Amino acid sequence: MFKNGAVKIGETEMFYAAFGSGDKKLVALPGLSDGLATVKGKALILSLPYRKHLKEYTVYMFSRKNAMPENYSVRDMAEDQVNAMKVLGIEDAYVLGVSQGGMIAQYIAIDHPEMVRKLILAVTAPYANPLLRKTVGEWITMAKRGDHAALMTDTAEKTYSEGYLKKNRKYLPLLAAFTKPHSYERFLRNAEAILHFDARDELAKIKCPTLILAGSDDHTVGNEAADELNSAIAGSEKYIYEGYGHGAYEEAEDFYERVFAFCDRPIQ
């Protein structure tokens, strides 16, 4: 099953892509890149990393809602995400949050623990630490001046391993030419929400089984973020991908196998 849909959220909509036919439900929340391009119409291509598990699982990947007000916070995003899940009848799910999606996932687990069977936090942080603030702040500046080539190049440099970049740097200008949005408003609302994010004082409320995945050389959220999450969330597990950075979820061949192995493990 492949479905591209939208859920009504207040006066606007939230796009989602669904794929698979299994009874188990996995909700996947993407990072800041969702501010440049949503999941609309992309169910088939987005399903590729999950394809081995689509008989046991139905995967839902959500974008943030289309119209985001000023001062829209990460916690607001989490509330809207929970409402969207309820509309679709998702009462209990495995939740995978990547980067900013991981920040949203933290608040879902904090404020709505009944909705989260297990939590997977990938290349994310418990707050907007100095490195994250600097990085996102620079991206905001690039977006405000409309320098898409610089934004795409700097994002890639701070996401991928040097091995990956050596093979693909020459394609970055072409990628930038084909991905420039009509407006950066959506990107800026997402990015500005990151700058105000801080869940450190409430992470102890997360009681569900939690897996933290990170790269050893993350130039976006830093290398201490995974340790901070692991220390604050009781009983959580941590795995570090050596040699990878913020793009470990794309580069590490066993990333999704590790996610589903964690989901499949019986809860003690």
PyRosetta script that sets phi, psi and omega in degrees:
from pyrosetta import init, pose_from_sequence

init()
pose = pose_from_sequence("MFKNGAVKIGETEMFYAAFGSGDKKLVALPGLSDGLATVKGKALILSLPYRKHLKEYTVYMFSRKNAMPENYSVRDMAEDQVNAMKVLGIEDAYVLGVSQGGMIAQYIAIDHPEMVRKLILAVTAPYANPLLRKTVGEWITMAKRGDHAALMTDTAEKTYSEGYLKKNRKYLPLLAAFTKPHSYERFLRNAEAILHFDARDELAKIKCPTLILAGSDDHTVGNEAADELNSAIAGSEKYIYEGYGHGAYEEAEDFYERVFAFCDRPIQ")
pose.set_psi(1, 130.1)
pose.set_omega(1, 174.5)
pose.set_phi(2, -128.4)
pose.set_psi(2, 126.3)
pose.set_omega(2, -177.9)
pose.set_phi(3, -138.0)
pose.set_psi(3, 134.6)
pose.set_omega(3, 171.3)
pose.set_phi(4, -111.6)
pose.set_psi(4, 122.2)
pose.set_omega(4, -174.8)
pose.set_phi(5, -142.9)
pose.set_psi(5, -177.8)
pose.set_omega(5, 178.2)
pose.set_phi(6, -145.0)
pose.set_psi(6, 142.5)
pose.set_omega(6, 178.6)
pose.set_phi(7, -112.7)
pose.set_psi(7, 136.0)
pose.set_omega(7, 177.6)
pose.set_phi(8, -74.0)
pose.set_psi(8, 124.6)
pose.set_omega(8, 177.0)
pose.set_phi(9, -127.1)
pose.set_psi(9, 100.9)
pose.set_omega(9, -176.7)
pose.set_phi(10, 61.9)
pose.set_psi(10, -123.7)
pose.set_omega(10, -178.8)
pose.set_phi(11, -94.2)
pose.set_psi(11, 6.3)
pose.set_omega(11, -177.6)
pose.set_phi(12, -132.5)
pose.set_psi(12, -167.8)
pose.set_omega(12, -178.6)
pose.set_phi(13, -129.9)
pose.set_psi(13, 160.7)
pose.set_omega(13, 172.8)
pose.set_phi(14, -125.1)
pose.set_psi(14, 120.7)
pose.set_omega(14, 179.1)
pose.set_phi(15, -77.7)
pose.set_psi(15, 147.8)
pose.set_omega(15, 172.8)
pose.set_phi(16, -145.2)
pose.set_psi(16, 158.0)
pose.set_omega(16, 172.9)
pose.set_phi(17, -123.3)
pose.set_psi(17, 135.3)
pose.set_omega(17, -179.5)
pose.set_phi(18, -126.8)
pose.set_psi(18, 141.3)
pose.set_omega(18, 178.6)
pose.set_phi(19, -153.5)
pose.set_psi(19, 146.4)
pose.set_omega(19, -177.5)
pose.set_phi(20, 109.7)
pose.set_psi(20, 168.1)
pose.set_omega(20, -177.6)
pose.set_phi(21, -132.8)
pose.set_psi(21, 10.0)
pose.set_omega(21, -176.5)
pose.set_phi(22, -80.5)
pose.set_psi(22, 161.7)
pose.set_omega(22, 178.6)
pose.set_phi(23, -74.8)
pose.set_psi(23, -28.4)
pose.set_omega(23, 178.8)
pose.set_phi(24, -75.4)
pose.set_psi(24, 140.9)
pose.set_omega(24, -177.3)
pose.set_phi(25, -116.1)
pose.set_psi(25, 126.4)
pose.set_omega(25, 175.1)
pose.set_phi(26, -114.9)
pose.set_psi(26, 124.9)
pose.set_omega(26, 176.9)
pose.set_phi(27, -103.7)
pose.set_psi(27, 123.6)
pose.set_omega(27, -178.8)
pose.set_phi(28, -112.8)
pose.set_psi(28, 129.8)
pose.set_omega(28, -177.4)
pose.set_phi(29, -118.6)
pose.set_psi(29, 114.9)
pose.set_omega(29, -176.8)
pose.set_phi(30, -76.7)
pose.set_psi(30, 174.0)
pose.set_omega(30, -176.9)
pose.set_phi(31, -89.5)
pose.set_psi(31, -154.5)
pose.set_omega(31, -174.4)
pose.set_phi(32, -63.8)
pose.set_psi(32, -22.4)
pose.set_omega(32, 178.4)
pose.set_phi(33, -58.0)
pose.set_psi(33, -22.1)
pose.set_omega(33, 176.8)
pose.set_phi(34, -62.3)
pose.set_psi(34, -20.2)
pose.set_omega(34, 177.0)
pose.set_phi(35, -71.5)
pose.set_psi(35, -17.0)
pose.set_omega(35, 179.2)
pose.set_phi(36, -101.7)
pose.set_psi(36, -32.3)
pose.set_omega(36, -179.0)
pose.set_phi(37, -152.4)
pose.set_psi(37, 125.8)
pose.set_omega(37, -178.5)
pose.set_phi(38, -83.6)
pose.set_psi(38, 179.6)
pose.set_omega(38, 179.6)
pose.set_phi(39, -84.4)
pose.set_psi(39, 1.6)
pose.set_omega(39, -174.8)
pose.set_phi(40, -53.0)
pose.set_psi(40, 124.4)
pose.set_omega(40, 175.1)
pose.set_phi(41, 74.4)
pose.set_psi(41, 11.0)
pose.set_omega(41, -171.3)
pose.set_phi(42, -113.4)
pose.set_psi(42, 19.0)
pose.set_omega(42, -174.5)
pose.set_phi(43, -54.8)
pose.set_psi(43, -45.3)
pose.set_omega(43, -175.7)
pose.set_phi(44, -62.9)
pose.set_psi(44, -49.6)
pose.set_omega(44, -177.6)
pose.set_phi(45, -70.3)
pose.set_psi(45, -35.0)
pose.set_omega(45, 179.4)
pose.set_phi(46, -69.1)
pose.set_psi(46, -21.7)
pose.set_omega(46, -177.6)
pose.set_phi(47, -74.8)
pose.set_psi(47, -16.3)
pose.set_omega(47, -169.4)
pose.set_phi(48, -56.8)
pose.set_psi(48, -45.8)
pose.set_omega(48, -179.7)
pose.set_phi(49, -67.2)
pose.set_psi(49, -16.4)
pose.set_omega(49, -174.7)
pose.set_phi(50, -102.1)
pose.set_psi(50, -1.7)
pose.set_omega(50, -164.2)
pose.set_phi(51, -59.6)
pose.set_psi(51, -29.5)
pose.set_omega(51, -178.6)
pose.set_phi(52, -69.3)
pose.set_psi(52, -14.1)
pose.set_omega(52, -170.7)
pose.set_phi(53, -119.4)
pose.set_psi(53, 13.0)
pose.set_omega(53, -172.1)
pose.set_phi(54, -82.5)
pose.set_psi(54, -2.1)
pose.set_omega(54, 171.5)
pose.set_phi(55, -84.9)
pose.set_psi(55, -29.1)
pose.set_omega(55, -179.4)
pose.set_phi(56, -95.6)
pose.set_psi(56, -25.0)
pose.set_omega(56, -173.8)
pose.set_phi(57, -123.5)
pose.set_psi(57, 149.8)
pose.set_omega(57, 161.4)
pose.set_phi(58, -110.4)
pose.set_psi(58, 122.6)
pose.set_omega(58, -176.7)
pose.set_phi(59, -102.8)
pose.set_psi(59, 132.1)
pose.set_omega(59, 175.4)
pose.set_phi(60, -116.8)
pose.set_psi(60, 122.4)
pose.set_omega(60, 174.8)
pose.set_phi(61, -112.4)
pose.set_psi(61, 125.4)
pose.set_omega(61, -174.4)
pose.set_phi(62, -111.8)
pose.set_psi(62, 143.4)
pose.set_omega(62, 165.1)
pose.set_phi(63, -90.9)
pose.set_psi(63, 167.4)
pose.set_omega(63, 168.1)
pose.set_phi(64, -69.4)
pose.set_psi(64, 162.5)
pose.set_omega(64, -178.0)
pose.set_phi(65, -65.1)
pose.set_psi(65, 157.3)
pose.set_omega(65, -171.3)
pose.set_phi(66, -67.1)
pose.set_psi(66, -48.4)
pose.set_omega(66, -179.0)
pose.set_phi(67, -103.0)
pose.set_psi(67, 111.9)
pose.set_omega(67, -179.0)
pose.set_phi(68, -109.1)
pose.set_psi(68, 126.9)
pose.set_omega(68, -178.5)
pose.set_phi(69, -74.3)
pose.set_psi(69, 167.6)
pose.set_omega(69, 173.1)
pose.set_phi(70, -61.6)
pose.set_psi(70, 148.1)
pose.set_omega(70, 179.3)
pose.set_phi(71, 61.6)
pose.set_psi(71, 27.6)
pose.set_omega(71, 176.3)
pose.set_phi(72, -71.5)
pose.set_psi(72, 117.0)
pose.set_omega(72, -172.1)
pose.set_phi(73, -95.0)
pose.set_psi(73, 166.7)
pose.set_omega(73, 175.5)
pose.set_phi(74, -61.2)
pose.set_psi(74, -37.2)
pose.set_omega(74, 178.1)
pose.set_phi(75, -66.6)
pose.set_psi(75, -37.6)
pose.set_omega(75, 174.8)
pose.set_phi(76, -61.0)
pose.set_psi(76, -41.6)
pose.set_omega(76, 178.1)
pose.set_phi(77, -60.3)
pose.set_psi(77, -40.3)
pose.set_omega(77, 179.4)
pose.set_phi(78, -64.3)
pose.set_psi(78, -41.0)
pose.set_omega(78, 178.8)
pose.set_phi(79, -63.4)
pose.set_psi(79, -43.8)
pose.set_omega(79, 178.6)
pose.set_phi(80, -65.1)
pose.set_psi(80, -36.2)
pose.set_omega(80, 178.7)
pose.set_phi(81, -64.1)
pose.set_psi(81, -43.6)
pose.set_omega(81, 178.0)
pose.set_phi(82, -61.5)
pose.set_psi(82, -43.1)
pose.set_omega(82, 178.9)
pose.set_phi(83, -61.6)
pose.set_psi(83, -40.6)
pose.set_omega(83, 178.6)
pose.set_phi(84, -64.2)
pose.set_psi(84, -41.3)
pose.set_omega(84, 178.5)
pose.set_phi(85, -61.8)
pose.set_psi(85, -42.3)
pose.set_omega(85, -179.6)
pose.set_phi(86, -65.0)
pose.set_psi(86, -38.7)
pose.set_omega(86, 178.0)
pose.set_phi(87, -59.5)
pose.set_psi(87, -37.4)
pose.set_omega(87, -178.7)
pose.set_phi(88, -86.1)
pose.set_psi(88, 3.1)
pose.set_omega(88, 178.8)
pose.set_phi(89, 77.5)
pose.set_psi(89, 20.3)
pose.set_omega(89, 177.7)
pose.set_phi(90, -90.7)
pose.set_psi(90, 99.2)
pose.set_omega(90, -175.5)
pose.set_phi(91, -97.0)
pose.set_psi(91, -16.2)
pose.set_omega(91, -173.1)
pose.set_phi(92, -158.0)
pose.set_psi(92, 117.6)
pose.set_omega(92, -173.2)
pose.set_phi(93, -143.2)
pose.set_psi(93, 157.9)
pose.set_omega(93, 163.8)
pose.set_phi(94, -80.3)
pose.set_psi(94, 130.7)
pose.set_omega(94, -174.5)
pose.set_phi(95, -118.0)
pose.set_psi(95, 120.1)
pose.set_omega(95, 177.6)
pose.set_phi(96, -110.2)
pose.set_psi(96, 117.5)
pose.set_omega(96, 178.3)
pose.set_phi(97, -117.6)
pose.set_psi(97, 126.5)
pose.set_omega(97, -178.3)
pose.set_phi(98, -109.0)
pose.set_psi(98, 124.6)
pose.set_omega(98, 177.1)
pose.set_phi(99, 56.6)
pose.set_psi(99, -117.3)
pose.set_omega(99, 177.5)
pose.set_phi(100, -61.6)
pose.set_psi(100, -32.6)
pose.set_omega(100, 174.7)
pose.set_phi(101, -59.2)
pose.set_psi(101, -32.0)
pose.set_omega(101, 176.1)
pose.set_phi(102, -68.9)
pose.set_psi(102, -31.0)
pose.set_omega(102, 175.9)
pose.set_phi(103, -67.9)
pose.set_psi(103, -44.4)
pose.set_omega(103, 176.6)
pose.set_phi(104, -60.9)
pose.set_psi(104, -42.7)
pose.set_omega(104, -179.4)
pose.set_phi(105, -61.9)
pose.set_psi(105, -35.8)
pose.set_omega(105, 178.1)
pose.set_phi(106, -59.6)
pose.set_psi(106, -44.8)
pose.set_omega(106, -178.9)
pose.set_phi(107, -71.3)
pose.set_psi(107, -30.9)
pose.set_omega(107, 174.6)
pose.set_phi(108, -62.5)
pose.set_psi(108, -44.9)
pose.set_omega(108, -179.1)
pose.set_phi(109, -68.9)
pose.set_psi(109, -31.2)
pose.set_omega(109, 179.2)
pose.set_phi(110, -74.0)
pose.set_psi(110, -48.0)
pose.set_omega(110, -172.3)
pose.set_phi(111, -90.9)
pose.set_psi(111, -22.8)
pose.set_omega(111, -177.3)
pose.set_phi(112, -137.6)
pose.set_psi(112, 62.4)
pose.set_omega(112, -175.6)
pose.set_phi(113, -58.7)
pose.set_psi(113, -26.7)
pose.set_omega(113, -180.0)
pose.set_phi(114, -67.2)
pose.set_psi(114, -16.7)
pose.set_omega(114, -177.9)
pose.set_phi(115, -87.6)
pose.set_psi(115, -13.3)
pose.set_omega(115, -170.8)
pose.set_phi(116, -116.6)
pose.set_psi(116, 111.5)
pose.set_omega(116, 176.7)
pose.set_phi(117, -74.4)
pose.set_psi(117, -51.3)
pose.set_omega(117, 174.3)
pose.set_phi(118, -141.8)
pose.set_psi(118, 154.0)
pose.set_omega(118, -174.6)
pose.set_phi(119, -122.9)
pose.set_psi(119, 131.2)
pose.set_omega(119, 175.0)
pose.set_phi(120, -121.7)
pose.set_psi(120, 117.9)
pose.set_omega(120, -178.2)
pose.set_phi(121, -109.7)
pose.set_psi(121, 113.5)
pose.set_omega(121, -174.8)
pose.set_phi(122, -113.8)
pose.set_psi(122, 131.8)
pose.set_omega(122, 177.2)
pose.set_phi(123, 39.5)
pose.set_psi(123, 52.5)
pose.set_omega(123, -177.3)
pose.set_phi(124, -130.5)
pose.set_psi(124, -178.5)
pose.set_omega(124, -174.6)
pose.set_phi(125, -140.7)
pose.set_psi(125, 159.3)
pose.set_omega(125, 178.5)
pose.set_phi(126, -84.7)
pose.set_psi(126, -9.3)
pose.set_omega(126, 178.3)
pose.set_phi(127, -164.6)
pose.set_psi(127, 169.1)
pose.set_omega(127, 178.6)
pose.set_phi(128, -79.5)
pose.set_psi(128, 85.2)
pose.set_omega(128, -179.1)
pose.set_phi(129, -71.4)
pose.set_psi(129, 170.0)
pose.set_omega(129, -174.7)
pose.set_phi(130, -55.9)
pose.set_psi(130, -42.2)
pose.set_omega(130, 179.6)
pose.set_phi(131, -64.9)
pose.set_psi(131, -43.5)
pose.set_omega(131, 179.8)
pose.set_phi(132, -63.8)
pose.set_psi(132, -41.7)
pose.set_omega(132, 178.7)
pose.set_phi(133, -63.2)
pose.set_psi(133, -42.2)
pose.set_omega(133, -180.0)
pose.set_phi(134, -64.0)
pose.set_psi(134, -47.2)
pose.set_omega(134, -177.3)
pose.set_phi(135, -63.3)
pose.set_psi(135, -52.0)
pose.set_omega(135, -178.5)
pose.set_phi(136, -66.3)
pose.set_psi(136, -36.4)
pose.set_omega(136, 177.3)
pose.set_phi(137, -60.2)
pose.set_psi(137, -40.0)
pose.set_omega(137, 178.0)
pose.set_phi(138, -67.1)
pose.set_psi(138, -38.3)
pose.set_omega(138, 178.2)
pose.set_phi(139, -66.2)
pose.set_psi(139, -37.3)
pose.set_omega(139, 177.2)
pose.set_phi(140, -61.5)
pose.set_psi(140, -43.3)
pose.set_omega(140, 178.9)
pose.set_phi(141, -61.3)
pose.set_psi(141, -44.3)
pose.set_omega(141, 179.1)
pose.set_phi(142, -62.5)
pose.set_psi(142, -43.0)
pose.set_omega(142, -179.6)
pose.set_phi(143, -65.1)
pose.set_psi(143, -41.5)
pose.set_omega(143, -178.5)
pose.set_phi(144, -64.4)
pose.set_psi(144, -30.9)
pose.set_omega(144, 177.6)
pose.set_phi(145, -92.4)
pose.set_psi(145, 2.1)
pose.set_omega(145, 175.2)
pose.set_phi(146, 72.7)
pose.set_psi(146, 22.0)
pose.set_omega(146, -178.4)
pose.set_phi(147, -89.5)
pose.set_psi(147, 80.4)
pose.set_omega(147, -174.4)
pose.set_phi(148, -68.8)
pose.set_psi(148, -35.8)
pose.set_omega(148, 179.0)
pose.set_phi(149, -61.1)
pose.set_psi(149, -44.2)
pose.set_omega(149, 178.9)
pose.set_phi(150, -65.9)
pose.set_psi(150, -39.9)
pose.set_omega(150, 179.8)
pose.set_phi(151, -62.7)
pose.set_psi(151, -46.9)
pose.set_omega(151, -179.1)
pose.set_phi(152, -67.1)
pose.set_psi(152, -39.0)
pose.set_omega(152, -179.5)
pose.set_phi(153, -67.1)
pose.set_psi(153, -46.2)
pose.set_omega(153, -178.2)
pose.set_phi(154, -67.7)
pose.set_psi(154, -37.6)
pose.set_omega(154, 176.7)
pose.set_phi(155, -60.2)
pose.set_psi(155, -46.0)
pose.set_omega(155, 179.7)
pose.set_phi(156, -63.3)
pose.set_psi(156, -44.4)
pose.set_omega(156, -179.0)
pose.set_phi(157, -61.5)
pose.set_psi(157, -33.3)
pose.set_omega(157, -177.9)
pose.set_phi(158, -92.6)
pose.set_psi(158, 0.8)
pose.set_omega(158, -177.8)
pose.set_phi(159, -110.2)
pose.set_psi(159, -45.8)
pose.set_omega(159, -168.6)
pose.set_phi(160, -99.4)
pose.set_psi(160, 160.0)
pose.set_omega(160, 177.5)
pose.set_phi(161, -70.6)
pose.set_psi(161, 160.1)
pose.set_omega(161, -180.0)
pose.set_phi(162, -62.5)
pose.set_psi(162, -35.7)
pose.set_omega(162, 177.6)
pose.set_phi(163, -60.7)
pose.set_psi(163, -43.4)
pose.set_omega(163, 178.0)
pose.set_phi(164, -65.4)
pose.set_psi(164, -42.7)
pose.set_omega(164, -176.8)
pose.set_phi(165, -66.8)
pose.set_psi(165, -36.6)
pose.set_omega(165, 178.4)
pose.set_phi(166, -59.2)
pose.set_psi(166, -35.1)
pose.set_omega(166, -179.1)
pose.set_phi(167, -80.9)
pose.set_psi(167, -25.5)
pose.set_omega(167, -167.9)
pose.set_phi(168, -122.2)
pose.set_psi(168, -4.3)
pose.set_omega(168, -178.6)
pose.set_phi(169, -54.4)
pose.set_psi(169, -38.4)
pose.set_omega(169, -175.8)
pose.set_phi(170, -64.6)
pose.set_psi(170, -19.4)
pose.set_omega(170, -179.1)
pose.set_phi(171, -91.3)
pose.set_psi(171, -9.2)
pose.set_omega(171, -175.2)
pose.set_phi(172, -61.2)
pose.set_psi(172, -41.7)
pose.set_omega(172, 177.6)
pose.set_phi(173, -61.5)
pose.set_psi(173, -36.3)
pose.set_omega(173, 178.3)
pose.set_phi(174, -67.2)
pose.set_psi(174, -42.0)
pose.set_omega(174, 177.6)
pose.set_phi(175, -59.5)
pose.set_psi(175, -44.1)
pose.set_omega(175, -179.7)
pose.set_phi(176, -61.4)
pose.set_psi(176, -38.5)
pose.set_omega(176, -177.7)
pose.set_phi(177, -64.4)
pose.set_psi(177, -29.1)
pose.set_omega(177, -175.6)
pose.set_phi(178, -100.2)
pose.set_psi(178, -2.5)
pose.set_omega(178, -174.6)
pose.set_phi(179, -119.0)
pose.set_psi(179, 5.9)
pose.set_omega(179, -177.5)
pose.set_phi(180, -69.3)
pose.set_psi(180, 124.5)
pose.set_omega(180, 179.9)
pose.set_phi(181, -78.1)
pose.set_psi(181, 163.4)
pose.set_omega(181, 176.7)
pose.set_phi(182, -68.6)
pose.set_psi(182, -30.8)
pose.set_omega(182, -178.9)
pose.set_phi(183, -144.7)
pose.set_psi(183, 147.5)
pose.set_omega(183, 177.3)
pose.set_phi(184, -98.2)
pose.set_psi(184, 7.4)
pose.set_omega(184, -176.0)
pose.set_phi(185, -57.4)
pose.set_psi(185, -45.3)
pose.set_omega(185, -179.0)
pose.set_phi(186, -62.8)
pose.set_psi(186, -44.8)
pose.set_omega(186, 178.2)
pose.set_phi(187, -60.5)
pose.set_psi(187, -44.8)
pose.set_omega(187, -176.9)
pose.set_phi(188, -66.1)
pose.set_psi(188, -38.0)
pose.set_omega(188, 178.5)
pose.set_phi(189, -64.1)
pose.set_psi(189, -41.8)
pose.set_omega(189, 177.6)
pose.set_phi(190, -64.4)
pose.set_psi(190, -46.7)
pose.set_omega(190, -176.6)
pose.set_phi(191, -64.7)
pose.set_psi(191, -42.4)
pose.set_omega(191, -179.4)
pose.set_phi(192, -65.8)
pose.set_psi(192, -31.3)
pose.set_omega(192, 176.6)
pose.set_phi(193, -63.9)
pose.set_psi(193, -35.5)
pose.set_omega(193, 179.2)
pose.set_phi(194, -61.7)
pose.set_psi(194, -40.8)
pose.set_omega(194, -176.5)
pose.set_phi(195, -61.7)
pose.set_psi(195, -23.2)
pose.set_omega(195, -178.4)
pose.set_phi(196, -104.1)
pose.set_psi(196, 7.0)
pose.set_omega(196, -175.1)
pose.set_phi(197, -80.9)
pose.set_psi(197, 133.0)
pose.set_omega(197, 175.1)
pose.set_phi(198, -161.0)
pose.set_psi(198, 103.1)
pose.set_omega(198, -179.1)
pose.set_phi(199, -107.3)
pose.set_psi(199, 9.9)
pose.set_omega(199, -172.3)
pose.set_phi(200, -56.2)
pose.set_psi(200, -40.6)
pose.set_omega(200, -175.1)
pose.set_phi(201, -72.3)
pose.set_psi(201, -11.0)
pose.set_omega(201, -175.2)
pose.set_phi(202, -118.6)
pose.set_psi(202, 1.0)
pose.set_omega(202, -176.6)
pose.set_phi(203, -63.5)
pose.set_psi(203, -26.0)
pose.set_omega(203, 178.8)
pose.set_phi(204, -64.6)
pose.set_psi(204, -16.5)
pose.set_omega(204, 178.6)
pose.set_phi(205, -75.2)
pose.set_psi(205, -14.2)
pose.set_omega(205, -179.8)
pose.set_phi(206, -77.5)
pose.set_psi(206, 115.8)
pose.set_omega(206, -175.4)
pose.set_phi(207, -113.4)
pose.set_psi(207, -13.3)
pose.set_omega(207, -177.4)
pose.set_phi(208, -74.5)
pose.set_psi(208, 157.8)
pose.set_omega(208, 175.0)
pose.set_phi(209, -55.7)
pose.set_psi(209, 132.4)
pose.set_omega(209, -173.8)
pose.set_phi(210, -132.8)
pose.set_psi(210, 133.1)
pose.set_omega(210, 175.3)
pose.set_phi(211, -115.8)
pose.set_psi(211, 130.3)
pose.set_omega(211, 179.6)
pose.set_phi(212, -111.9)
pose.set_psi(212, 123.2)
pose.set_omega(212, -179.0)
pose.set_phi(213, -118.5)
pose.set_psi(213, 135.7)
pose.set_omega(213, -177.2)
pose.set_phi(214, -153.5)
pose.set_psi(214, 164.9)
pose.set_omega(214, 172.6)
pose.set_phi(215, -97.9)
pose.set_psi(215, 157.8)
pose.set_omega(215, -178.1)
pose.set_phi(216, -78.9)
pose.set_psi(216, -10.8)
pose.set_omega(216, -174.3)
pose.set_phi(217, -138.3)
pose.set_psi(217, 64.2)
pose.set_omega(217, -174.3)
pose.set_phi(218, -91.9)
pose.set_psi(218, 113.2)
pose.set_omega(218, -178.1)
pose.set_phi(219, -92.1)
pose.set_psi(219, 7.4)
pose.set_omega(219, 178.9)
pose.set_phi(220, -106.2)
pose.set_psi(220, -56.9)
pose.set_omega(220, -179.8)
pose.set_phi(221, -101.3)
pose.set_psi(221, -9.1)
pose.set_omega(221, -179.7)
pose.set_phi(222, 88.5)
pose.set_psi(222, 167.4)
pose.set_omega(222, -175.3)
pose.set_phi(223, -91.5)
pose.set_psi(223, -6.6)
pose.set_omega(223, 179.4)
pose.set_phi(224, -91.0)
pose.set_psi(224, -15.9)
pose.set_omega(224, -173.1)
pose.set_phi(225, -59.8)
pose.set_psi(225, -43.8)
pose.set_omega(225, -179.0)
pose.set_phi(226, -63.3)
pose.set_psi(226, -40.6)
pose.set_omega(226, 178.5)
pose.set_phi(227, -64.4)
pose.set_psi(227, -39.1)
pose.set_omega(227, 179.9)
pose.set_phi(228, -64.4)
pose.set_psi(228, -42.9)
pose.set_omega(228, 177.2)
pose.set_phi(229, -64.0)
pose.set_psi(229, -45.3)
pose.set_omega(229, -178.4)
pose.set_phi(230, -61.1)
pose.set_psi(230, -39.5)
pose.set_omega(230, 179.9)
pose.set_phi(231, -71.1)
pose.set_psi(231, -33.3)
pose.set_omega(231, -174.1)
pose.set_phi(232, -86.2)
pose.set_psi(232, -26.0)
pose.set_omega(232, -177.8)
pose.set_phi(233, -101.4)
pose.set_psi(233, 106.0)
pose.set_omega(233, -174.1)
pose.set_phi(234, -58.5)
pose.set_psi(234, 133.2)
pose.set_omega(234, 176.3)
pose.set_phi(235, 76.9)
pose.set_psi(235, 3.2)
pose.set_omega(235, -178.4)
pose.set_phi(236, -71.7)
pose.set_psi(236, 155.4)
pose.set_omega(236, 176.7)
pose.set_phi(237, -109.5)
pose.set_psi(237, 153.0)
pose.set_omega(237, -178.5)
pose.set_phi(238, -134.6)
pose.set_psi(238, 137.8)
pose.set_omega(238, 173.2)
pose.set_phi(239, -135.0)
pose.set_psi(239, 129.8)
pose.set_omega(239, -178.8)
pose.set_phi(240, -110.1)
pose.set_psi(240, 127.4)
pose.set_omega(240, 176.0)
pose.set_phi(241, -87.2)
pose.set_psi(241, 108.1)
pose.set_omega(241, -178.6)
pose.set_phi(242, -68.4)
pose.set_psi(242, 134.8)
pose.set_omega(242, 176.8)
pose.set_phi(243, 87.0)
pose.set_psi(243, -6.4)
pose.set_omega(243, 178.2)
pose.set_phi(244, -110.1)
pose.set_psi(244, 162.9)
pose.set_omega(244, 179.9)
pose.set_phi(245, -119.8)
pose.set_psi(245, -134.9)
pose.set_omega(245, -175.7)
pose.set_phi(246, -67.5)
pose.set_psi(246, -19.3)
pose.set_omega(246, 179.2)
pose.set_phi(247, -94.6)
pose.set_psi(247, 21.9)
pose.set_omega(247, -178.9)
pose.set_phi(248, -56.6)
pose.set_psi(248, -32.9)
pose.set_omega(248, -179.0)
pose.set_phi(249, -67.9)
pose.set_psi(249, -19.3)
pose.set_omega(249, 175.6)
pose.set_phi(250, -98.7)
pose.set_psi(250, -35.9)
pose.set_omega(250, -172.8)
pose.set_phi(251, -87.5)
pose.set_psi(251, -36.4)
pose.set_omega(251, -176.1)
pose.set_phi(252, -73.2)
pose.set_psi(252, 120.3)
pose.set_omega(252, -174.3)
pose.set_phi(253, -63.1)
pose.set_psi(253, -29.3)
pose.set_omega(253, -176.3)
pose.set_phi(254, -100.0)
pose.set_psi(254, 13.7)
pose.set_omega(254, -175.6)
pose.set_phi(255, -56.8)
pose.set_psi(255, -53.0)
pose.set_omega(255, -175.4)
pose.set_phi(256, -74.2)
pose.set_psi(256, -28.4)
pose.set_omega(256, 173.6)
pose.set_phi(257, -63.7)
pose.set_psi(257, -39.0)
pose.set_omega(257, 179.1)
pose.set_phi(258, -67.9)
pose.set_psi(258, -38.6)
pose.set_omega(258, 177.8)
pose.set_phi(259, -61.7)
pose.set_psi(259, -48.9)
pose.set_omega(259, -176.4)
pose.set_phi(260, -73.0)
pose.set_psi(260, -30.7)
pose.set_omega(260, 175.3)
pose.set_phi(261, -62.7)
pose.set_psi(261, -38.8)
pose.set_omega(261, 177.1)
pose.set_phi(262, -66.9)
pose.set_psi(262, -43.5)
pose.set_omega(262, 179.8)
pose.set_phi(263, -64.1)
pose.set_psi(263, -37.3)
pose.set_omega(263, -175.5)
pose.set_phi(264, -76.2)
pose.set_psi(264, -18.8)
pose.set_omega(264, -177.8)
pose.set_phi(265, -67.4)
pose.set_psi(265, 132.4)
pose.set_omega(265, 179.1)
pose.set_phi(266, -58.2)
pose.set_psi(266, 142.0)
pose.set_omega(266, 177.0)
pose.set_phi(267, -77.9)
pose.set_psi(267, 127.1)
pose.set_omega(267, -178.2)
pose.set_phi(268, -77.7)
pose.dump_pdb("model.pdb")
